[in-house]
Amino acid sequence: MTNEEKYRQMRREAGYTGIALFLLILFWLAAGFGVAQLDVKVLHLPLWVWTSSLGVWFMAIFLVKVLTKYVFRDMSLQDEEVEKDG
């Protein structure tokens, strides 16, 4: 893999990580503020407490699983010249 291909892959991973962060923020807003209008209690706490904390945590785990399966690649970060000489 050339250095240009490695940089392209790193930019791709960074871009998709930013998209995942944006989706997580949108989910947090929907799970917190969107559910706040409901008068539902779970263990004497409003539903929005659970959805905006545990729900966001599970969503983050899901997004990381998707990123590691479909976006991230295992690659050597050493220069090709170093690999050829060694």
N, CA, C and O atoms as a Maestro MAE file, in Angstrom:
{
 s_m_m2io_version
 :::
 2.0.0
}

f_m_ct {
 s_m_title
 :::
 protein
 m_atom[344] {
  # First column is atom index #
  i_m_mmod_type
  r_m_x_coord
  r_m_y_coord
  r_m_z_coord
  i_m_residue_number
  s_m_chain_name
  s_m_pdb_residue_name
  s_m_pdb_atom_name
  i_m_atomic_number
  :::
  1 25 0.845 -1.169 0.000 1 A "MET " " N  " 7
  2 3 0.000 0.000 0.000 1 A "MET " " CA " 6
  3 2 0.896 1.240 0.000 1 A "MET " " C  " 6
  4 15 1.779 1.378 0.847 1 A "MET " " O  " 8
  5 25 0.663 2.129 -0.947 2 A "THR " " N  " 7
  6 3 1.491 3.330 -1.041 2 A "THR " " CA " 6
  7 2 1.086 4.334 0.036 2 A "THR " " C  " 6
  8 15 0.025 4.222 0.649 2 A "THR " " O  " 8
  9 25 1.961 5.316 0.249 3 A "ASN " " N  " 7
  10 3 1.663 6.346 1.240 3 A "ASN " " CA " 6
  11 2 0.401 7.122 0.868 3 A "ASN " " C  " 6
  12 15 -0.384 7.485 1.744 3 A "ASN " " O  " 8
  13 25 0.205 7.374 -0.416 4 A "GLU " " N  " 7
  14 3 -0.993 8.092 -0.858 4 A "GLU " " CA " 6
  15 2 -2.255 7.294 -0.539 4 A "GLU " " C  " 6
  16 15 -3.251 7.868 -0.100 4 A "GLU " " O  " 8
  17 25 -2.225 5.996 -0.752 5 A "GLU " " N  " 7
  18 3 -3.370 5.148 -0.418 5 A "GLU " " CA " 6
  19 2 -3.617 5.119 1.086 5 A "GLU " " C  " 6
  20 15 -4.763 5.093 1.534 5 A "GLU " " O  " 8
  21 25 -2.535 5.123 1.861 6 A "LYS " " N  " 7
  22 3 -2.683 5.143 3.326 6 A "LYS " " CA " 6
  23 2 -3.325 6.450 3.780 6 A "LYS " " C  " 6
  24 15 -4.228 6.441 4.617 6 A "LYS " " O  " 8
  25 25 -2.865 7.570 3.234 7 A "TYR " " N  " 7
  26 3 -3.435 8.860 3.607 7 A "TYR " " CA " 6
  27 2 -4.896 8.957 3.183 7 A "TYR " " C  " 6
  28 15 -5.723 9.505 3.913 7 A "TYR " " O  " 8
  29 25 -5.211 8.429 2.015 8 A "ARG " " N  " 7
  30 3 -6.593 8.424 1.544 8 A "ARG " " CA " 6
  31 2 -7.472 7.608 2.501 8 A "ARG " " C  " 6
  32 15 -8.586 8.016 2.829 8 A "ARG " " O  " 8
  33 25 -6.963 6.455 2.942 9 A "GLN " " N  " 7
  34 3 -7.711 5.622 3.887 9 A "GLN " " CA " 6
  35 2 -7.875 6.335 5.228 9 A "GLN " " C  " 6
  36 15 -8.944 6.275 5.835 9 A "GLN " " O  " 8
  37 25 -6.823 7.007 5.693 10 A "MET " " N  " 7
  38 3 -6.919 7.732 6.966 10 A "MET " " CA " 6
  39 2 -7.930 8.872 6.878 10 A "MET " " C  " 6
  40 15 -8.688 9.102 7.821 10 A "MET " " O  " 8
  41 25 -7.948 9.584 5.756 11 A "ARG " " N  " 7
  42 3 -8.933 10.654 5.577 11 A "ARG " " CA " 6
  43 2 -10.344 10.080 5.529 11 A "ARG " " C  " 6
  44 15 -11.277 10.673 6.071 11 A "ARG " " O  " 8
  45 25 -10.500 8.929 4.884 12 A "ARG " " N  " 7
  46 3 -11.804 8.265 4.814 12 A "ARG " " CA " 6
  47 2 -12.273 7.876 6.213 12 A "ARG " " C  " 6
  48 15 -13.429 8.107 6.569 12 A "ARG " " O  " 8
  49 25 -11.382 7.286 7.003 13 A "GLU " " N  " 7
  50 3 -11.729 6.889 8.364 13 A "GLU " " CA " 6
  51 2 -12.091 8.107 9.216 13 A "GLU " " C  " 6
  52 15 -13.051 8.065 9.986 13 A "GLU " " O  " 8
  53 25 -11.330 9.181 9.080 14 A "ALA " " N  " 7
  54 3 -11.615 10.395 9.850 14 A "ALA " " CA " 6
  55 2 -12.952 11.003 9.439 14 A "ALA " " C  " 6
  56 15 -13.713 11.460 10.292 14 A "ALA " " O  " 8
  57 25 -13.238 11.010 8.162 15 A "GLY " " N  " 7
  58 3 -14.508 11.551 7.678 15 A "GLY " " CA " 6
  59 2 -15.700 10.762 8.196 15 A "GLY " " C  " 6
  60 15 -16.679 11.339 8.671 15 A "GLY " " O  " 8
  61 25 -15.612 9.445 8.102 16 A "TYR " " N  " 7
  62 3 -16.715 8.614 8.592 16 A "TYR " " CA " 6
  63 2 -16.845 8.683 10.110 16 A "TYR " " C  " 6
  64 15 -17.951 8.561 10.637 16 A "TYR " " O  " 8
  65 25 -15.750 8.873 10.810 17 A "THR " " N  " 7
  66 3 -15.826 9.056 12.261 17 A "THR " " CA " 6
  67 2 -16.545 10.361 12.590 17 A "THR " " C  " 6
  68 15 -17.328 10.411 13.538 17 A "THR " " O  " 8
  69 25 -16.289 11.407 11.824 18 A "GLY " " N  " 7
  70 3 -17.003 12.669 12.009 18 A "GLY " " CA " 6
  71 2 -18.490 12.529 11.728 18 A "GLY " " C  " 6
  72 15 -19.315 13.099 12.442 18 A "GLY " " O  " 8
  73 25 -18.835 11.775 10.693 19 A "ILE " " N  " 7
  74 3 -20.244 11.521 10.386 19 A "ILE " " CA " 6
  75 2 -20.901 10.744 11.526 19 A "ILE " " C  " 6
  76 15 -22.032 11.038 11.914 19 A "ILE " " O  " 8
  77 25 -20.183 9.747 12.064 20 A "ALA " " N  " 7
  78 3 -20.713 8.968 13.192 20 A "ALA " " CA " 6
  79 2 -20.936 9.869 14.401 20 A "ALA " " C  " 6
  80 15 -21.940 9.725 15.099 20 A "ALA " " O  " 8
  81 25 -20.024 10.788 14.657 21 A "LEU " " N  " 7
  82 3 -20.186 11.729 15.763 21 A "LEU " " CA " 6
  83 2 -21.414 12.611 15.550 21 A "LEU " " C  " 6
  84 15 -22.179 12.843 16.486 21 A "LEU " " O  " 8
  85 25 -21.607 13.098 14.337 22 A "PHE " " N  " 7
  86 3 -22.770 13.920 14.015 22 A "PHE " " CA " 6
  87 2 -24.058 13.130 14.233 22 A "PHE " " C  " 6
  88 15 -25.012 13.652 14.810 22 A "PHE " " O  " 8
  89 25 -24.094 11.874 13.777 23 A "LEU " " N  " 7
  90 3 -25.266 11.026 13.982 23 A "LEU " " CA " 6
  91 2 -25.516 10.775 15.464 23 A "LEU " " C  " 6
  92 15 -26.664 10.735 15.907 23 A "LEU " " O  " 8
  93 25 -24.451 10.607 16.222 24 A "LEU " " N  " 7
  94 3 -24.591 10.385 17.661 24 A "LEU " " CA " 6
  95 2 -25.152 11.628 18.356 24 A "LEU " " C  " 6
  96 15 -25.964 11.508 19.274 24 A "LEU " " O  " 8
  97 25 -24.733 12.802 17.934 25 A "ILE " " N  " 7
  98 3 -25.265 14.043 18.504 25 A "ILE " " CA " 6
  99 2 -26.744 14.191 18.159 25 A "ILE " " C  " 6
  100 15 -27.544 14.580 19.010 25 A "ILE " " O  " 8
  101 25 -27.111 13.880 16.907 26 A "LEU " " N  " 7
  102 3 -28.524 13.937 16.521 26 A "LEU " " CA " 6
  103 2 -29.356 12.955 17.338 26 A "LEU " " C  " 6
  104 15 -30.460 13.279 17.775 26 A "LEU " " O  " 8
  105 25 -28.820 11.751 17.540 27 A "PHE " " N  " 7
  106 3 -29.526 10.751 18.348 27 A "PHE " " CA " 6
  107 2 -29.671 11.238 19.783 27 A "PHE " " C  " 6
  108 15 -30.727 11.062 20.390 27 A "PHE " " O  " 8
  109 25 -28.633 11.845 20.329 28 A "TRP " " N  " 7
  110 3 -28.680 12.368 21.697 28 A "TRP " " CA " 6
  111 2 -29.759 13.438 21.830 28 A "TRP " " C  " 6
  112 15 -30.511 13.453 22.804 28 A "TRP " " O  " 8
  113 25 -29.829 14.335 20.843 29 A "LEU " " N  " 7
  114 3 -30.856 15.376 20.869 29 A "LEU " " CA " 6
  115 2 -32.258 14.779 20.797 29 A "LEU " " C  " 6
  116 15 -33.154 15.184 21.538 29 A "LEU " " O  " 8
  117 25 -32.439 13.813 19.899 30 A "ALA " " N  " 7
  118 3 -33.754 13.183 19.761 30 A "ALA " " CA " 6
  119 2 -34.107 12.359 20.994 30 A "ALA " " C  " 6
  120 15 -35.250 12.386 21.452 30 A "ALA " " O  " 8
  121 25 -33.139 11.630 21.531 31 A "ALA " " N  " 7
  122 3 -33.401 10.770 22.683 31 A "ALA " " CA " 6
  123 2 -33.588 11.574 23.960 31 A "ALA " " C  " 6
  124 15 -34.282 11.125 24.873 31 A "ALA " " O  " 8
  125 25 -32.993 12.737 24.043 32 A "GLY " " N  " 7
  126 3 -33.130 13.561 25.237 32 A "GLY " " CA " 6
  127 2 -34.291 14.522 25.134 32 A "GLY " " C  " 6
  128 15 -35.257 14.418 25.890 32 A "GLY " " O  " 8
  129 25 -34.207 15.454 24.209 33 A "PHE " " N  " 7
  130 3 -35.231 16.482 24.082 33 A "PHE " " CA " 6
  131 2 -36.504 15.956 23.431 33 A "PHE " " C  " 6
  132 15 -37.602 16.393 23.775 33 A "PHE " " O  " 8
  133 25 -36.366 15.026 22.497 34 A "GLY " " N  " 7
  134 3 -37.549 14.482 21.823 34 A "GLY " " CA " 6
  135 2 -38.420 13.644 22.733 34 A "GLY " " C  " 6
  136 15 -39.643 13.637 22.592 34 A "GLY " " O  " 8
  137 25 -37.806 12.941 23.663 35 A "VAL " " N  " 7
  138 3 -38.548 12.063 24.568 35 A "VAL " " CA " 6
  139 2 -38.956 12.805 25.840 35 A "VAL " " C  " 6
  140 15 -39.764 12.291 26.614 35 A "VAL " " O  " 8
  141 25 -38.420 13.989 26.068 36 A "ALA " " N  " 7
  142 3 -38.696 14.735 27.302 36 A "ALA " " CA " 6
  143 2 -40.171 15.102 27.439 36 A "ALA " " C  " 6
  144 15 -40.649 15.321 28.552 36 A "ALA " " O  " 8
  145 25 -40.887 15.170 26.342 37 A "GLN " " N  " 7
  146 3 -42.293 15.548 26.388 37 A "GLN " " CA " 6
  147 2 -43.190 14.407 26.861 37 A "GLN " " C  " 6
  148 15 -44.339 14.641 27.236 37 A "GLN " " O  " 8
  149 25 -42.683 13.188 26.848 38 A "LEU " " N  " 7
  150 3 -43.472 12.050 27.298 38 A "LEU " " CA " 6
  151 2 -43.470 11.989 28.821 38 A "LEU " " C  " 6
  152 15 -42.457 12.257 29.467 38 A "LEU " " O  " 8
  153 25 -44.602 11.639 29.371 39 A "ASP " " N  " 7
  154 3 -44.699 11.527 30.829 39 A "ASP " " CA " 6
  155 2 -44.587 10.053 31.233 39 A "ASP " " C  " 6
  156 15 -45.514 9.476 31.801 39 A "ASP " " O  " 8
  157 25 -43.433 9.462 30.926 40 A "VAL " " N  " 7
  158 3 -43.170 8.054 31.228 40 A "VAL " " CA " 6
  159 2 -42.029 7.997 32.225 40 A "VAL " " C  " 6
  160 15 -41.024 8.691 32.072 40 A "VAL " " O  " 8
  161 25 -42.187 7.170 33.245 41 A "LYS " " N  " 7
  162 3 -41.138 7.024 34.264 41 A "LYS " " CA " 6
  163 2 -40.663 5.571 34.289 41 A "LYS " " C  " 6
  164 15 -41.462 4.639 34.201 41 A "LYS " " O  " 8
  165 25 -39.348 5.403 34.412 42 A "VAL " " N  " 7
  166 3 -38.730 4.093 34.553 42 A "VAL " " CA " 6
  167 2 -37.846 4.155 35.792 42 A "VAL " " C  " 6
  168 15 -36.909 4.952 35.850 42 A "VAL " " O  " 8
  169 25 -38.139 3.326 36.771 43 A "LEU " " N  " 7
  170 3 -37.415 3.328 38.049 43 A "LEU " " CA " 6
  171 2 -37.386 4.729 38.668 43 A "LEU " " C  " 6
  172 15 -36.350 5.194 39.143 43 A "LEU " " O  " 8
  173 25 -38.543 5.386 38.652 44 A "HIS " " N  " 7
  174 3 -38.749 6.716 39.240 44 A "HIS " " CA " 6
  175 2 -37.956 7.822 38.543 44 A "HIS " " C  " 6
  176 15 -37.798 8.913 39.091 44 A "HIS " " O  " 8
  177 25 -37.462 7.546 37.347 45 A "LEU " " N  " 7
  178 3 -36.764 8.563 36.559 45 A "LEU " " CA " 6
  179 2 -37.493 8.739 35.229 45 A "LEU " " C  " 6
  180 15 -38.043 7.775 34.696 45 A "LEU " " O  " 8
  181 25 -37.504 9.954 34.689 46 A "PRO " " N  " 7
  182 3 -38.141 10.160 33.383 46 A "PRO " " CA " 6
  183 2 -37.456 9.332 32.290 46 A "PRO " " C  " 6
  184 15 -36.263 9.035 32.363 46 A "PRO " " O  " 8
  185 25 -38.236 8.977 31.290 47 A "LEU " " N  " 7
  186 3 -37.711 8.143 30.205 47 A "LEU " " CA " 6
  187 2 -36.537 8.796 29.493 47 A "LEU " " C  " 6
  188 15 -35.620 8.105 29.048 47 A "LEU " " O  " 8
  189 25 -36.556 10.126 29.381 48 A "TRP " " N  " 7
  190 3 -35.484 10.802 28.657 48 A "TRP " " CA " 6
  191 2 -34.128 10.612 29.330 48 A "TRP " " C  " 6
  192 15 -33.103 10.669 28.651 48 A "TRP " " O  " 8
  193 25 -34.092 10.390 30.632 49 A "VAL " " N  " 7
  194 3 -32.824 10.138 31.322 49 A "VAL " " CA " 6
  195 2 -32.200 8.853 30.808 49 A "VAL " " C  " 6
  196 15 -30.994 8.790 30.572 49 A "VAL " " O  " 8
  197 25 -33.020 7.837 30.639 50 A "TRP " " N  " 7
  198 3 -32.522 6.543 30.169 50 A "TRP " " CA " 6
  199 2 -32.149 6.582 28.690 50 A "TRP " " C  " 6
  200 15 -31.107 6.059 28.294 50 A "TRP " " O  " 8
  201 25 -32.995 7.199 27.880 51 A "THR " " N  " 7
  202 3 -32.710 7.214 26.447 51 A "THR " " CA " 6
  203 2 -31.522 8.105 26.099 51 A "THR " " C  " 6
  204 15 -30.774 7.811 25.166 51 A "THR " " O  " 8
  205 25 -31.347 9.196 26.850 52 A "SER " " N  " 7
  206 3 -30.248 10.105 26.514 52 A "SER " " CA " 6
  207 2 -28.924 9.693 27.144 52 A "SER " " C  " 6
  208 15 -27.879 10.238 26.787 52 A "SER " " O  " 8
  209 25 -28.947 8.751 28.063 53 A "SER " " N  " 7
  210 3 -27.676 8.285 28.633 53 A "SER " " CA " 6
  211 2 -27.356 6.870 28.136 53 A "SER " " C  " 6
  212 15 -26.392 6.682 27.394 53 A "SER " " O  " 8
  213 25 -28.136 5.901 28.530 54 A "LEU " " N  " 7
  214 3 -27.863 4.528 28.091 54 A "LEU " " CA " 6
  215 2 -28.115 4.337 26.594 54 A "LEU " " C  " 6
  216 15 -27.385 3.609 25.921 54 A "LEU " " O  " 8
  217 25 -29.148 4.992 26.087 55 A "GLY " " N  " 7
  218 3 -29.449 4.882 24.661 55 A "GLY " " CA " 6
  219 2 -28.312 5.409 23.798 55 A "GLY " " C  " 6
  220 15 -27.952 4.798 22.793 55 A "GLY " " O  " 8
  221 25 -27.756 6.535 24.190 56 A "VAL " " N  " 7
  222 3 -26.636 7.119 23.452 56 A "VAL " " CA " 6
  223 2 -25.400 6.225 23.572 56 A "VAL " " C  " 6
  224 15 -24.642 6.070 22.615 56 A "VAL " " O  " 8
  225 25 -25.208 5.649 24.738 57 A "TRP " " N  " 7
  226 3 -24.072 4.745 24.937 57 A "TRP " " CA " 6
  227 2 -24.178 3.540 24.001 57 A "TRP " " C  " 6
  228 15 -23.202 3.175 23.346 57 A "TRP " " O  " 8
  229 25 -25.355 2.926 23.938 58 A "PHE " " N  " 7
  230 3 -25.545 1.784 23.041 58 A "PHE " " CA " 6
  231 2 -25.444 2.186 21.572 58 A "PHE " " C  " 6
  232 15 -24.934 1.424 20.751 58 A "PHE " " O  " 8
  233 25 -25.928 3.376 21.241 59 A "MET " " N  " 7
  234 3 -25.806 3.870 19.867 59 A "MET " " CA " 6
  235 2 -24.342 4.078 19.502 59 A "MET " " C  " 6
  236 15 -23.939 3.774 18.379 59 A "MET " " O  " 8
  237 25 -23.546 4.587 20.426 60 A "ALA " " N  " 7
  238 3 -22.119 4.783 20.169 60 A "ALA " " CA " 6
  239 2 -21.429 3.438 19.937 60 A "ALA " " C  " 6
  240 15 -20.593 3.318 19.041 60 A "ALA " " O  " 8
  241 25 -21.770 2.442 20.726 61 A "ILE " " N  " 7
  242 3 -21.190 1.105 20.534 61 A "ILE " " CA " 6
  243 2 -21.573 0.565 19.172 61 A "ILE " " C  " 6
  244 15 -20.735 -0.010 18.477 61 A "ILE " " O  " 8
  245 25 -22.827 0.740 18.779 62 A "PHE " " N  " 7
  246 3 -23.284 0.282 17.463 62 A "PHE " " CA " 6
  247 2 -22.517 0.980 16.342 62 A "PHE " " C  " 6
  248 15 -22.084 0.332 15.389 62 A "PHE " " O  " 8
  249 25 -22.349 2.291 16.450 63 A "LEU " " N  " 7
  250 3 -21.636 3.038 15.409 63 A "LEU " " CA " 6
  251 2 -20.171 2.614 15.318 63 A "LEU " " C  " 6
  252 15 -19.624 2.519 14.220 63 A "LEU " " O  " 8
  253 25 -19.539 2.361 16.447 64 A "VAL " " N  " 7
  254 3 -18.148 1.905 16.437 64 A "VAL " " CA " 6
  255 2 -18.049 0.538 15.775 64 A "VAL " " C  " 6
  256 15 -17.114 0.283 15.016 64 A "VAL " " O  " 8
  257 25 -19.005 -0.344 16.056 65 A "LYS " " N  " 7
  258 3 -19.007 -1.669 15.419 65 A "LYS " " CA " 6
  259 2 -19.143 -1.539 13.899 65 A "LYS " " C  " 6
  260 15 -18.465 -2.239 13.148 65 A "LYS " " O  " 8
  261 25 -20.021 -0.642 13.456 66 A "VAL " " N  " 7
  262 3 -20.205 -0.429 12.015 66 A "VAL " " CA " 6
  263 2 -18.929 0.124 11.402 66 A "VAL " " C  " 6
  264 15 -18.504 -0.331 10.340 66 A "VAL " " O  " 8
  265 25 -18.311 1.107 12.061 67 A "LEU " " N  " 7
  266 3 -17.080 1.686 11.535 67 A "LEU " " CA " 6
  267 2 -15.963 0.642 11.447 67 A "LEU " " C  " 6
  268 15 -15.256 0.574 10.442 67 A "LEU " " O  " 8
  269 25 -15.805 -0.162 12.486 68 A "THR " " N  " 7
  270 3 -14.714 -1.140 12.465 68 A "THR " " CA " 6
  271 2 -14.960 -2.250 11.459 68 A "THR " " C  " 6
  272 15 -14.007 -2.841 10.952 68 A "THR " " O  " 8
  273 25 -16.211 -2.545 11.162 69 A "LYS " " N  " 7
  274 3 -16.496 -3.618 10.205 69 A "LYS " " CA " 6
  275 2 -16.409 -3.145 8.751 69 A "LYS " " C  " 6
  276 15 -15.902 -3.865 7.891 69 A "LYS " " O  " 8
  277 25 -16.903 -1.935 8.481 70 A "TYR " " N  " 7
  278 3 -17.031 -1.494 7.090 70 A "TYR " " CA " 6
  279 2 -16.068 -0.392 6.656 70 A "TYR " " C  " 6
  280 15 -15.860 -0.212 5.456 70 A "TYR " " O  " 8
  281 25 -15.475 0.347 7.587 71 A "VAL " " N  " 7
  282 3 -14.676 1.516 7.195 71 A "VAL " " CA " 6
  283 2 -13.201 1.336 7.519 71 A "VAL " " C  " 6
  284 15 -12.350 1.514 6.648 71 A "VAL " " O  " 8
  285 25 -12.892 0.988 8.757 72 A "PHE " " N  " 7
  286 3 -11.497 0.920 9.188 72 A "PHE " " CA " 6
  287 2 -10.777 -0.271 8.564 72 A "PHE " " C  " 6
  288 15 -11.369 -1.328 8.345 72 A "PHE " " O  " 8
  289 25 -9.488 -0.079 8.281 73 A "ARG " " N  " 7
  290 3 -8.652 -1.146 7.742 73 A "ARG " " CA " 6
  291 2 -7.390 -1.259 8.565 73 A "ARG " " C  " 6
  292 15 -6.845 -0.259 9.032 73 A "ARG " " O  " 8
  293 25 -6.931 -2.482 8.739 74 A "ASP " " N  " 7
  294 3 -5.677 -2.720 9.439 74 A "ASP " " CA " 6
  295 2 -4.551 -2.572 8.425 74 A "ASP " " C  " 6
  296 15 -4.491 -3.319 7.448 74 A "ASP " " O  " 8
  297 25 -3.658 -1.612 8.654 75 A "MET " " N  " 7
  298 3 -2.572 -1.377 7.699 75 A "MET " " CA " 6
  299 2 -1.330 -0.925 8.456 75 A "MET " " C  " 6
  300 15 -1.415 -0.360 9.547 75 A "MET " " O  " 8
  301 25 -0.202 -1.180 7.864 76 A "SER " " N  " 7
  302 3 1.062 -0.750 8.437 76 A "SER " " CA " 6
  303 2 1.242 0.740 8.169 76 A "SER " " C  " 6
  304 15 0.973 1.212 7.065 76 A "SER " " O  " 8
  305 25 1.689 1.468 9.164 77 A "LEU " " N  " 7
  306 3 1.891 2.902 9.001 77 A "LEU " " CA " 6
  307 2 3.348 3.259 8.715 77 A "LEU " " C  " 6
  308 15 3.692 4.439 8.655 77 A "LEU " " O  " 8
  309 25 4.203 2.258 8.538 78 A "GLN " " N  " 7
  310 3 5.594 2.518 8.204 78 A "GLN " " CA " 6
  311 2 5.711 2.921 6.740 78 A "GLN " " C  " 6
  312 15 4.897 2.533 5.903 78 A "GLN " " O  " 8
  313 25 6.751 3.715 6.451 79 A "ASP " " N  " 7
  314 3 7.010 4.102 5.062 79 A "ASP " " CA " 6
  315 2 7.428 2.894 4.268 79 A "ASP " " C  " 6
  316 15 8.028 1.964 4.806 79 A "ASP " " O  " 8
  317 25 7.108 2.903 2.963 80 A "GLU " " N  " 7
  318 3 7.483 1.791 2.097 80 A "GLU " " CA " 6
  319 2 9.000 1.668 1.987 80 A "GLU " " C  " 6
  320 15 9.538 0.563 1.912 80 A "GLU " " O  " 8
  321 25 9.695 2.829 1.978 81 A "GLU " " N  " 7
  322 3 11.151 2.796 1.857 81 A "GLU " " CA " 6
  323 2 11.774 2.054 3.045 81 A "GLU " " C  " 6
  324 15 12.737 1.305 2.877 81 A "GLU " " O  " 8
  325 25 11.230 2.261 4.226 82 A "VAL " " N  " 7
  326 3 11.757 1.592 5.427 82 A "VAL " " CA " 6
  327 2 11.505 0.095 5.321 82 A "VAL " " C  " 6
  328 15 12.363 -0.702 5.700 82 A "VAL " " O  " 8
  329 25 10.336 -0.299 4.809 83 A "GLU " " N  " 7
  330 3 10.007 -1.709 4.660 83 A "GLU " " CA " 6
  331 2 10.933 -2.394 3.650 83 A "GLU " " C  " 6
  332 15 11.330 -3.542 3.851 83 A "GLU " " O  " 8
  333 25 11.284 -1.679 2.545 84 A "LYS " " N  " 7
  334 3 12.142 -2.262 1.517 84 A "LYS " " CA " 6
  335 2 13.568 -2.432 2.013 84 A "LYS " " C  " 6
  336 15 14.222 -3.429 1.707 84 A "LYS " " O  " 8
  337 25 14.058 -1.441 2.792 85 A "ASP " " N  " 7
  338 3 15.423 -1.508 3.293 85 A "ASP " " CA " 6
  339 2 15.582 -2.546 4.376 85 A "ASP " " C  " 6
  340 15 16.629 -3.189 4.460 85 A "ASP " " O  " 8
  341 25 14.548 -2.736 5.232 86 A "GLY " " N  " 7
  342 3 14.652 -3.616 6.397 86 A "GLY " " CA " 6
  343 2 14.454 -5.004 6.015 86 A "GLY " " C  " 6
  344 15 14.506 -5.892 6.866 86 A "GLY " " O  " 8
  :::
 }
 m_bond[343] {
  # First column is bond index #
  i_m_from
  i_m_to
  i_m_order
  :::
  1 1 2 1
  2 2 3 1
  3 3 4 2
  4 3 5 1
  5 5 6 1
  6 6 7 1
  7 7 8 2
  8 7 9 1
  9 9 10 1
  10 10 11 1
  11 11 12 2
  12 11 13 1
  13 13 14 1
  14 14 15 1
  15 15 16 2
  16 15 17 1
  17 17 18 1
  18 18 19 1
  19 19 20 2
  20 19 21 1
  21 21 22 1
  22 22 23 1
  23 23 24 2
  24 23 25 1
  25 25 26 1
  26 26 27 1
  27 27 28 2
  28 27 29 1
  29 29 30 1
  30 30 31 1
  31 31 32 2
  32 31 33 1
  33 33 34 1
  34 34 35 1
  35 35 36 2
  36 35 37 1
  37 37 38 1
  38 38 39 1
  39 39 40 2
  40 39 41 1
  41 41 42 1
  42 42 43 1
  43 43 44 2
  44 43 45 1
  45 45 46 1
  46 46 47 1
  47 47 48 2
  48 47 49 1
  49 49 50 1
  50 50 51 1
  51 51 52 2
  52 51 53 1
  53 53 54 1
  54 54 55 1
  55 55 56 2
  56 55 57 1
  57 57 58 1
  58 58 59 1
  59 59 60 2
  60 59 61 1
  61 61 62 1
  62 62 63 1
  63 63 64 2
  64 63 65 1
  65 65 66 1
  66 66 67 1
  67 67 68 2
  68 67 69 1
  69 69 70 1
  70 70 71 1
  71 71 72 2
  72 71 73 1
  73 73 74 1
  74 74 75 1
  75 75 76 2
  76 75 77 1
  77 77 78 1
  78 78 79 1
  79 79 80 2
  80 79 81 1
  81 81 82 1
  82 82 83 1
  83 83 84 2
  84 83 85 1
  85 85 86 1
  86 86 87 1
  87 87 88 2
  88 87 89 1
  89 89 90 1
  90 90 91 1
  91 91 92 2
  92 91 93 1
  93 93 94 1
  94 94 95 1
  95 95 96 2
  96 95 97 1
  97 97 98 1
  98 98 99 1
  99 99 100 2
  100 99 101 1
  101 101 102 1
  102 102 103 1
  103 103 104 2
  104 103 105 1
  105 105 106 1
  106 106 107 1
  107 107 108 2
  108 107 109 1
  109 109 110 1
  110 110 111 1
  111 111 112 2
  112 111 113 1
  113 113 114 1
  114 114 115 1
  115 115 116 2
  116 115 117 1
  117 117 118 1
  118 118 119 1
  119 119 120 2
  120 119 121 1
  121 121 122 1
  122 122 123 1
  123 123 124 2
  124 123 125 1
  125 125 126 1
  126 126 127 1
  127 127 128 2
  128 127 129 1
  129 129 130 1
  130 130 131 1
  131 131 132 2
  132 131 133 1
  133 133 134 1
  134 134 135 1
  135 135 136 2
  136 135 137 1
  137 137 138 1
  138 138 139 1
  139 139 140 2
  140 139 141 1
  141 141 142 1
  142 142 143 1
  143 143 144 2
  144 143 145 1
  145 145 146 1
  146 146 147 1
  147 147 148 2
  148 147 149 1
  149 149 150 1
  150 150 151 1
  151 151 152 2
  152 151 153 1
  153 153 154 1
  154 154 155 1
  155 155 156 2
  156 155 157 1
  157 157 158 1
  158 158 159 1
  159 159 160 2
  160 159 161 1
  161 161 162 1
  162 162 163 1
  163 163 164 2
  164 163 165 1
  165 165 166 1
  166 166 167 1
  167 167 168 2
  168 167 169 1
  169 169 170 1
  170 170 171 1
  171 171 172 2
  172 171 173 1
  173 173 174 1
  174 174 175 1
  175 175 176 2
  176 175 177 1
  177 177 178 1
  178 178 179 1
  179 179 180 2
  180 179 181 1
  181 181 182 1
  182 182 183 1
  183 183 184 2
  184 183 185 1
  185 185 186 1
  186 186 187 1
  187 187 188 2
  188 187 189 1
  189 189 190 1
  190 190 191 1
  191 191 192 2
  192 191 193 1
  193 193 194 1
  194 194 195 1
  195 195 196 2
  196 195 197 1
  197 197 198 1
  198 198 199 1
  199 199 200 2
  200 199 201 1
  201 201 202 1
  202 202 203 1
  203 203 204 2
  204 203 205 1
  205 205 206 1
  206 206 207 1
  207 207 208 2
  208 207 209 1
  209 209 210 1
  210 210 211 1
  211 211 212 2
  212 211 213 1
  213 213 214 1
  214 214 215 1
  215 215 216 2
  216 215 217 1
  217 217 218 1
  218 218 219 1
  219 219 220 2
  220 219 221 1
  221 221 222 1
  222 222 223 1
  223 223 224 2
  224 223 225 1
  225 225 226 1
  226 226 227 1
  227 227 228 2
  228 227 229 1
  229 229 230 1
  230 230 231 1
  231 231 232 2
  232 231 233 1
  233 233 234 1
  234 234 235 1
  235 235 236 2
  236 235 237 1
  237 237 238 1
  238 238 239 1
  239 239 240 2
  240 239 241 1
  241 241 242 1
  242 242 243 1
  243 243 244 2
  244 243 245 1
  245 245 246 1
  246 246 247 1
  247 247 248 2
  248 247 249 1
  249 249 250 1
  250 250 251 1
  251 251 252 2
  252 251 253 1
  253 253 254 1
  254 254 255 1
  255 255 256 2
  256 255 257 1
  257 257 258 1
  258 258 259 1
  259 259 260 2
  260 259 261 1
  261 261 262 1
  262 262 263 1
  263 263 264 2
  264 263 265 1
  265 265 266 1
  266 266 267 1
  267 267 268 2
  268 267 269 1
  269 269 270 1
  270 270 271 1
  271 271 272 2
  272 271 273 1
  273 273 274 1
  274 274 275 1
  275 275 276 2
  276 275 277 1
  277 277 278 1
  278 278 279 1
  279 279 280 2
  280 279 281 1
  281 281 282 1
  282 282 283 1
  283 283 284 2
  284 283 285 1
  285 285 286 1
  286 286 287 1
  287 287 288 2
  288 287 289 1
  289 289 290 1
  290 290 291 1
  291 291 292 2
  292 291 293 1
  293 293 294 1
  294 294 295 1
  295 295 296 2
  296 295 297 1
  297 297 298 1
  298 298 299 1
  299 299 300 2
  300 299 301 1
  301 301 302 1
  302 302 303 1
  303 303 304 2
  304 303 305 1
  305 305 306 1
  306 306 307 1
  307 307 308 2
  308 307 309 1
  309 309 310 1
  310 310 311 1
  311 311 312 2
  312 311 313 1
  313 313 314 1
  314 314 315 1
  315 315 316 2
  316 315 317 1
  317 317 318 1
  318 318 319 1
  319 319 320 2
  320 319 321 1
  321 321 322 1
  322 322 323 1
  323 323 324 2
  324 323 325 1
  325 325 326 1
  326 326 327 1
  327 327 328 2
  328 327 329 1
  329 329 330 1
  330 330 331 1
  331 331 332 2
  332 331 333 1
  333 333 334 1
  334 334 335 1
  335 335 336 2
  336 335 337 1
  337 337 338 1
  338 338 339 1
  339 339 340 2
  340 339 341 1
  341 341 342 1
  342 342 343 1
  343 343 344 2
  :::
 }
}
